[in-house]
Amino acid sequence: MLLNFDLNLLIVLHVLLEERSVTRTGARLGRTQSAISNALKRLRDHLDDPLLVRTPEGLSPTPRAAELAPVVARIVEDAGACIARPGDFDAATAEGQYAIGAPDRFNLPVFLPLLEHLGRVAPGIVINLRTTDRDYAIRLIEADEIDLAIGWFDRTPPHVARSLVFEDRFVCLCRRDHPLLDHGNRPALADILGFSHLVVSSTGDRRAAFDAVLERHGHRRNIAATLMSFTIVPELLQQSDLVGVFTHRTAEYFAARYPLALVPVPLEVAPIANHLIWHRRFERDQAHAWLRDQIVAACAGEVAPGEVRRRKTGQGARPRD
């Protein structure tokens, strides 16, 4: 039945119920009086009700029309919202929840300043962090369980956009008085592999990306402990002869706050490319694009606790195929 009904008639009915006049309705809709009268006749035929009857005060709605008034008003309002062009995104008043997937290594150097920044400039935006590895993050994006993910992705499906946010490298982290440093500030790989290692893996595996690199070069390391987060890494390294090989951004964060030393890893390894990824259906969403910009700024060190450097909003990170 709806297929045979002209939905434009509901706009006419909505305005008639507000104006209670065929003449004023025509003027408001830019249509002739006869066109409005014809539309009212069609409405009466479709709905089998007079809808509006003439009285000394003007047109008066029948009980049926009075019952339909709020429903028709809501339909017209919702239809208008569907076709309206979105206005400029205002972070200060925006509200919404976004789920972001990332390995734990991003939490302190990237998400800590990001969350503090968002709390100041976008208090209505709620961020839910989920610990993910590469494959898991892509599956969650495809299942619409997360909105964005950041990490090291070898490849992504065509429907997942990505943007390079920064490159990183491996470094060794140990306590400042560790015997490894007896070999100088640039010990050999054999010296680093001569100690037991502490590994952090988002999946809890007893391997990390560095192990795959070692295997390609014909090396292995002795792994003494595996953690799923960096929470107790500083304490473990301070209190033992364990060493850890982590990405520079994470290791640098700990070295600046604990008595820990950064040691170069003497192994030819291509830089670790960290990408921000999202489903392409959000490409033109202003709020989503704004959040992507904030994450890019946090990765670039442009968003620091207690400091806000504003970036242009409404333009997302440029996707890379």
C-alpha atoms as one frame of an Amber mdcrd trajectory, in Angstrom:
protein
   0.000   0.000   0.000   2.859   2.374   0.792   4.267   1.849  -2.697   1.143
   3.490  -4.147   1.195   6.412  -1.725   2.844   9.741  -2.562   4.872  10.560
   0.552   4.937  14.230  -0.466   1.311  14.308   0.635   2.485  13.913   4.232
   4.409  17.189   3.941   1.233  18.893   2.760  -0.745  17.349   5.621   1.906
  18.404   8.144   1.808  22.045   7.000  -1.991  22.071   6.744  -2.242  20.884
  10.341   0.090  23.683  11.420  -1.396  26.488   9.281  -5.076  25.440   9.269
  -5.363  27.270   5.935  -5.074  26.135   2.316  -3.867  29.599   1.276  -1.099
  29.847   3.915  -0.047  26.252   3.253   0.323  27.005  -0.470   2.371  30.117
   0.260   4.642  28.226   2.682   5.207  25.353   0.253   5.417  27.556  -2.846
   2.407  25.881  -4.469  -0.921  27.176  -5.757  -4.099  27.030  -3.697  -5.611
  24.587  -6.172  -2.591  22.277  -5.869  -2.982  22.192  -2.086  -6.728  21.564
  -2.396  -6.040  18.704  -4.790  -3.462  17.235  -2.401  -5.971  17.441   0.464
  -8.544  15.605  -1.646  -6.050  12.837  -2.374  -5.215  12.575   1.327  -8.922
  12.268   2.183  -9.318   9.524  -0.393  -6.265   7.587   0.803  -7.064   7.870
   4.498 -10.842   7.683   4.154 -11.331  10.661   6.457 -12.162  14.373   5.961
  -9.012  15.219   7.958  -9.693  18.968   8.029 -13.164  20.535   8.037 -14.049
  24.168   7.484 -15.155  26.196  10.543 -15.548  29.955  11.188 -12.022  29.890
  12.700 -10.523  28.121   9.698  -9.776  24.480   9.014 -10.190  22.250  12.032
  -8.635  18.734  12.290 -10.842  15.713  12.724  -9.997  13.262  15.551  -8.197
  11.110  12.969  -6.083  14.059  11.811  -5.302  15.059  15.409  -4.129  11.502
  16.054  -1.922  11.545  12.966  -0.402  15.009  13.622   2.544  13.975  15.870
   3.276  10.888  13.739   3.346  12.920  10.514   5.474  15.631  12.165   8.011
  13.016  13.228   8.107  11.458   9.743   8.736  14.856   8.132  11.439  15.705
  10.679  13.197  12.347  10.250  13.056  12.618   6.466  14.601  16.069   6.657
  17.399  14.761   8.853  18.120  12.004   6.313  18.729  14.398   3.450  20.256
  17.304   5.357  23.952  17.950   4.803  25.912  17.459   8.032  27.028  20.631
   9.723  30.573  21.354  10.839  31.741  19.001  13.564  32.084  20.716  16.942
  34.318  18.689  19.249  33.369  20.741  22.320  29.701  19.729  22.108  29.946
  16.392  20.292  28.876  13.186  22.008  29.671   9.625  21.032  31.565   6.445
  21.820  34.418   5.046  19.780  36.240   1.729  20.154  39.916   1.648  19.199
  42.049  -1.461  18.848  45.793  -1.364  19.493  48.666  -3.377  20.975  49.455
  -2.519  24.583  52.685  -0.770  23.533  50.643   2.245  22.386  48.826   2.814
  25.680  51.354   4.970  27.520  53.192   6.861  24.755  50.115   7.494  22.551
  46.803   6.911  24.301  47.656   8.473  27.637  48.244  11.933  26.113  45.408
  11.383  23.642  42.828  10.625  26.350  43.949  13.586  28.440  43.688  15.807
  25.363  40.194  14.537  24.464  39.044  15.086  28.037  39.846  18.769  27.605
  38.666  19.486  24.069  35.909  16.864  23.586  34.463  15.885  26.988  31.464
  14.178  25.369  33.614  11.734  23.384  34.115   8.364  25.115  37.000   6.111
  24.045  36.991   2.344  24.627  40.404   0.737  24.119  40.740  -2.905  23.115
  44.019  -4.793  23.026  44.472  -6.247  19.549  47.110  -7.713  17.283  47.153
  -7.299  13.510  44.735  -9.987  12.345  42.374  -9.533  15.280  42.098  -5.785
  14.685  41.092  -6.265  11.045  38.474  -8.856  12.008  36.987  -6.485  14.595
  36.803  -3.630  12.077  35.064  -5.881   9.553  32.611  -7.006  12.266  31.934
  -3.340  13.203  33.109  -4.030  16.774  35.775  -1.319  16.691  35.916   1.968
  14.788  39.667   2.302  14.367  42.847   0.356  14.950  46.512   1.215  15.061
  49.497  -1.065  14.732  51.790  -2.906  12.356  49.780  -4.280   9.414  51.470
  -6.167   6.578  48.405  -5.799   4.370  44.774  -4.742   4.651  41.647  -5.673
   2.630  40.494  -3.197  -0.049  37.541  -2.043   2.078  39.837  -1.074   4.969
  41.589   2.285   4.573  44.933   2.949   6.202  47.319   5.814   6.819  50.950
   5.668   7.920  51.229   7.489  11.267  54.855   6.863  12.246  57.766   4.489
  11.830  59.528   2.840  14.753  62.505   0.577  15.387  63.587  -2.038  17.901
  65.769  -1.129  20.894  66.886  -3.055  23.946  65.802  -1.889  27.404  67.561
  -2.814  30.669  68.467  -1.324  34.042  71.173   1.339  33.997  73.644  -0.776
  35.937  72.981  -3.919  33.908  76.056  -6.073  33.101  75.122  -5.786  29.413
  76.450  -2.220  29.550  79.869  -3.519  30.544  80.275  -4.092  26.807  79.775
  -0.368  26.177  76.820   1.655  24.906  76.610  -0.347  21.677  76.971  -4.027
  22.629  77.026  -6.750  19.999  73.905  -8.770  19.192  75.517 -11.821  20.783
  75.888  -9.863  24.027  72.192  -8.889  24.001  71.150 -12.471  23.234  73.399
 -13.696  26.046  70.808 -12.572  28.620  67.291 -13.860  29.262  64.550 -11.762
  27.691  61.241 -10.367  28.843  58.572 -10.406  26.086  55.287  -8.513  25.861
  52.738  -9.998  23.459  49.145  -8.847  22.972  48.111 -12.441  22.319  50.116
 -13.974  25.153  52.331 -15.934  22.744  55.903 -16.702  23.788  57.019 -14.868
  20.672  56.927 -11.328  19.394  57.746  -9.584  16.116  61.421  -9.401  17.083
  61.598 -13.208  17.217  60.548 -13.440  13.569  63.310 -10.957  12.703  65.872
 -12.997  14.633  64.838 -16.192  12.853  65.333 -14.565   9.450  68.909 -13.809
  10.529  69.488 -17.266  11.973  69.283 -16.299  15.658  67.137 -17.193  18.649
  66.824 -15.735  22.138  66.073 -17.208  25.539  62.649 -15.977  26.718  62.313
 -16.085  30.493  58.878 -14.475  30.851  55.982 -13.375  28.633  53.464 -10.684
  29.599  50.328  -9.402  27.861  50.864  -5.798  28.996  53.665  -3.427  29.962
  52.277  -2.757  33.445  55.097  -4.394  35.444  57.836  -4.269  32.813  59.796
  -1.393  34.457  59.820  -3.090  37.860  60.880  -6.454  36.442  63.741  -4.924
  34.469  64.922  -2.833  37.417  65.022  -5.807  39.758  66.657  -8.427  37.526
  69.175  -9.091  34.772  66.337  -9.511  32.261  66.437  -7.420  29.115  63.595
  -6.539  26.749  63.596  -5.672  23.070  60.704  -3.312  22.392  59.765  -0.585
  19.942  61.648   2.658  20.526  58.547   4.760  21.295  57.551   2.490  24.197
  61.080   1.920  25.509  61.809   5.647  25.401  58.722   6.315  27.537  60.010
   3.991  30.276  63.625   5.164  30.053  62.497   8.750  30.665  60.639   7.779
  33.851  62.608   4.891  35.364  66.323   4.127  35.885  66.443   2.171  32.628
  68.825   2.403  29.677  68.169   2.256  25.940  70.603   0.069  24.003  70.704
  -0.043  20.170  70.003  -3.423  18.581  72.821  -4.057  16.036  70.655  -5.825
  13.476  69.578  -4.578  10.068  65.800  -4.334  10.381  63.443  -2.284   8.225
  61.565   0.393  10.194  58.323  -0.789  11.735  55.511   0.994   9.869  52.606
   1.790  12.186  49.321   2.452  10.407  45.950   3.764  11.465  43.191   1.706
   9.822  39.412   2.086   9.546  36.531   0.863   7.387  36.089   2.952   4.234
  32.407   3.537   4.962  33.547   6.079   7.589  35.748   7.942   5.112  33.515
  11.026   4.955  32.164  10.951   8.508  33.245  14.243  10.114  33.412  12.984
  13.701  35.373   9.915  12.656  37.754  12.030  10.567  38.288  14.418  13.476
  39.160  11.538  15.812  41.596  10.159  13.231  43.305  13.544  13.158  43.660
  13.532  16.937  45.257  10.069  16.903  47.673  11.139  14.163  48.592  14.190
  16.267  49.163  12.009  19.341  51.407   9.668  17.343  53.393  12.676  16.115
  53.864  13.940  19.680  51.717  17.002  18.984  49.256  16.116  21.748  50.971
  16.119  25.121  49.562  16.145  28.681  48.771  19.696  29.682  49.217  20.986
  26.139  46.765  21.364  23.275  47.936  22.051  19.745  44.864  22.431  17.619
  44.669  20.704  14.255  42.267  21.466  11.443  39.105  19.447  11.963  36.842
  17.724   9.479  39.663  16.269   7.401  40.682  12.683   8.062  44.042  11.097
   7.505  44.660  10.432   3.842  44.193   6.741   3.056  47.002   4.753   1.546
  46.308   1.748  -0.657
